[in-house]
Amino acid sequence: MKLAVVSVVVLLVVLVAWPVSASRKDLPGSGGYGGDDDDDTKSWFPLDNLLSLNYYDRICPDFEKIVDRKVREWTKSDSSLGPALLRLIFHDCGVTGCDASVLLDYEGTERRSPASKSLRGFELIDDIKSEMEKSCPGLVSCADILTSASRAATVQLGGPYWPNVYGRRDSKNSYARDVEKVPSGRRDVTALLETFQSYGLNILDLVVLSGAHTIGKAYCGTIQSRLYNYNATNGSDPSIDPKYADYLRRRCRWASETVELDAVTPAVFDNQYYINLQKHMGVLSTDQELVKDPRTAPLVKAFAEQPPQMFRQQFAVSMAKLVNVGVLTGEDRIGEIRKVCSKSNSRRY
């Protein structure tokens, strides 16, 4: 077993080839996709040449500054918006790709699905878009705004920085039925892995991106089935630490209540989530499944035992992959740059 864990750690070290939480000038290929002839950005961003690290440098040079400022303003008054933005990008990319389809707001869209009712951060994205239309009208997509805002929120929460390529287009359609593709809190590892592989992600990405639960909260309604009459036993899920289960039962009498996903350091972007899992303190059943499954348990153990920086660096690597899932570009005629993030330009309302 020790050999297996050591192998996992070595794998993590190899995958994290450079300090992505460092300043931007330290990033490889900082000139953008197709920039330096001898850079290795193509291995990071296997996308067409319409997406670039410096896409907005000339047409909207203050793009990232505006996003960072707006995210800081909103999260200063409501700190829960940081984790909410991370959840929003997961739900967008996990349906039809990172195309801002989750932002469209009319009957029958992803946003109107019952499974999306607890999503937040829409008003913040609208505010950023409004500011962009003043500075760079018709040039900045909602998909790029959401991508940039999720990173800004992560950094402001104390998480890592990762390089974003830009040039995405927004989808023109959104369907509530597609929300079923987003991993729920009740799936087993096999189902989760199948979903992640369909995105072009792997088992390491699954474990690492689950680590976003180091911050944020869950509605008690999503875990009450684990706490009360689990599998018709009149008790709690036995995989939960008994004392922690007792705490959750007292905290979650009402479905509308919330509970911290990381009970120990809920406001710190660290590896405590993995330590909690080893102590049987996973809030969602999908969290605790990561410890029970032999394919993911060694990775959980490695992240729990290594310094927090190991998790932070790999989180940046996996997020850089996630935000490029299923993107639309200028080559895709089915995409557009919306004037308002909640409305398609081509739809009559």
N, C-alpha and C positions, 0 to 999 in steps of 0.2 A: 504493500500500500504506500509506504514511504517513497518508493521508486516512482510510483504512478503520480504522486503529488509533485515530486521534483520535476518530472517530465512536463506536467501541466505548467508549472512555474516557468520552466525554460521556454515553453511554447509561448507564454504570455510575453516574456522578455523579447523573444524574437519578433513577435507581431508588433510590439511597440518599438518602432525603429527610431523614433525621434520624439523629443518632448513637445507634444502638441499643446500643452498648456503654457508654453513659452510665448514670448512676444511674436508678433506677426513677422518681423524681419528675420526670425530664425526659421521660418517655415520653408521647406524645400519647394523649389519652383514657384517662388512668390510672384513671378511675373504672370502666372495664370496658365491655364491649360493651353498647350501649344506655344508656351513662352520660350524659356530657356531650352536650347536644343538637347542639352544633356541632363535635363532634370528627370525626376521619376514621378511626376504628377500623373502620368497616364496610368500608372499602377494604382493610384488612389482614385482617380476619376475616369472610369472607362466609359466616357460619354462622348457625344459628338462635339465638334469644335464650336458649336453655338453656345456652349456653356463655358464660363471662364471665371477665374478668381477675380479678374479685374473688369468684369462685364460693365459695371456702372462707373468706372473711373472717369470716363469722359462725359457720358450722357446724364449721370446723376451722381456726382462726386461725393455728395453728403448723405448718400443713401444709408450707410451703416451708422453714421453719426445720428441721423434722425431716429432710426430704429432704437439705438442704444438709449438715447435721451428719453424717448417716449416710454420705453419699457421701465426705465429707472423711475420716471415720474409716477407711473401707475402702480408699480410694485412698492413704492415708498408709502403709498396710502393703503395698499392692500397686498401684503406680502404673500398671500395665498395665490396670487396671479402667476407667480413664477412657476410653481409646479403645474398650475393649470395650463400654461403655455406648452410645457413639455408634453402633457397628456394630449393636448390638442394636435400637436404635430404627429404624435403616434397614431392618433385616430385618422388623421388625414392620409398619411403615407400608407397606413395599413389597410386601406380600402381599395382604391384604384390607383394608388401612387401619390406622390407629393405634388398634387395639382390644385390644391385649395378647394376641392369639391366639398369639403366639410363646412366651408364658410357660406355656401349658397343657402338662401333661406326662403323657401316657398314650399307649398304642400308637396309631400312625397320625396323630399331631399334627405340626405344623410343627417343633416342637422335636426330635422323634425322627427327622426326615428326615436322611439322610446329609449333605445340603448344610448342615445346621445344627450339625453335630457340633463345630465349632470356636467356636461362640457361647459367650460367657461373661457373667457379671454376674447370673445368676439368683438366687444366694444373697443378693446385696446387695439386690435388689428384694424378696425374701422378708423380709429383715430390716426393711426400711423398712415393708412392709405390716404386719408384726407389731407394730411400734411404733405405727402408725396405728390399728390395732384396739384398742390400749390407750387412746389419746387420743381418737379419733373413731370408735368402732365402727360399721361398716356404712355409712360415709359417703364414703370415699375409694376411688376405683377404681384398679385396677392400671395401667390405661392412663394415667391422670393421673400416677401415681407414676413410670412409665417416662419419660413426657414431661418431667416436672420433673427427674428424675435425669439425663437426657441433657444438659439445659442446665447443671445444676450441675457435671457432670463437665467440660463444655466450658469453663466459666468458670474452674474450678480448674486446668485445663490452660493457662490464659492466653488462652483464646478469648473471643469476645464474648458479651454477655448479649442475650437477645431476650425479648419479652413472650410469655408463654403464657396462653392461655385454658383454662379447666378446666370440667369437667362431663361428661367422657367416660364412657361405660359400657364394660364389658368384654364381649367376645364370649363366647358359650357353647360355641362349637365351633372346631376347628382341624384342618386337613387337610394332611398331608405333601405331597400332590400340588401344593398351591398355592405351594410354595416355588419352583417353577420360574419364578414371576413375578419373583423378585428378580434384578436384573442380576448376571450372573456376570462374572468377570474376563477372559472371552474374547470378549465381544460386540464388534461394531463400533459406530460412533457412531450409525448409522441405527437399529439395534436398541435401543440405549440410549435414544435420543431418543423412539422410539415408546413405550417403557415409561414414561418420564418424562411424556410428554404424556397418557398414560392416567391419570396421577395428578393432572393439571391443572397440571403443572409445565412449564417451557420449557427452551430450550437454554442460557440463562444459568444456570438452576438446576442443570442437568446439570454444567456446568463448575465451578460454585462448590461444589456438594456433593461433587464428586470431590476437591476440595481438602481434605476431611477426611483424606485420605491424607498430610497434612503431619505427622500423628502416627500412632502405632501400627505394627503389624508384620503381615507376611503369612507364612503357612506356605509353606515352599519347595515343597511338593507342588503348589501352585497355579501355580508359574512354571517348573517343571522342563522343561515342554514347550518353553519359549522358550530354554532354556539348552543342552539336549542333543538333538542330532539334530533340530533344528527343520525341520519339513516334509521329513524324510528327507534332510537335507543333511549330517548328521554335524557340524553346527556350531550356532552360536547364532543367534537372531533378529537379522538385520542392522540392525534399527532400534535396537538397544541399543548404546550406546557400547562399543567393544571392551574398553577397560580396565575399565569397569564390569561388563561381561559376564563377564570373567575373574574379577573379585572375587565376583560372584554364583555362579559355578560352584564356586569354592573354598568358598564359604559354604554352598551348598545341595546338598551331596552326598547328604544324607538328607532325605526328604520331611517328616519331623517337625521339622526345624530351622526357625527363623524368621529373617526378614530385615527390617530397618527399611524402611518405605515411603518415608521421606525419609532418605537416607543422610547428608545434610549437617547438618540441625538436627532430629533425630528427636524431641526433647523440647520443641520450641518451636512454638507455634501461629502460623505465619507463612506467607508466600507462597513459601517456598523450593521447595515442591512444583512450582510452575509454572516456576520457574527450572530445576529439575532436568529437567523435561519438554523444555525447549528445548535442553538438553544431552544429550538422548537417554538420560536416566537414570530413566525411568519403570519401576517394578517390574512392575506388571500390564500386560498388553497393552492393556486398556481405557484405562489412563492414557496410554500412548504414542499411542494412536489419536487422542486429543484434539488432538495436534500435527499429525498427518498429514491430518486432515479439514479442508477449507477452511471449513467452517461453524463449527468450534470453535477453530481455530488462532489467529484474531485475538483471541479472548477470553483464551486462554492467554497470548499475548504481552502483552496489556494488564495482566493480573494480575502477570506476571513483572516488568514494567517499572515499575509503579506502587508507591507505598509499601505496606507490609503492611496498613495500616489500611483500604485500599480493599477488599482481600479479606475482612478481618474483618467489616467492616460489611455487605458483601453476603452473607456466609455467614449472618449473623444474619437477614437478610431471607428467604433461601431456607429456612432451618431453620424459621422461623415459619410458612412455607407448608407445608413437609413434614409437620410434626407435626399438621396439621389435615386430612390426607388421609383420607377415608373414615371419619371418626369416627362412633361411635354415641352417641346422647344419650338423655335421659329419654323423649323422644318415641318412641324405637325400642324396641318391646317385645321385640325379639330380644336386647337387651343386659341386663346385670346389673352389680352391684357385688360382685365375688367376695369371699368371706371369706378364701380362700387363693389367691394368684396362680396357682398351678400347677393348681388344680382349679376346675371349674365348679360353681356351687351346685346346678345342676339335674341333674348327672350322678351316677349311682350307681357307686361304685368297689368 
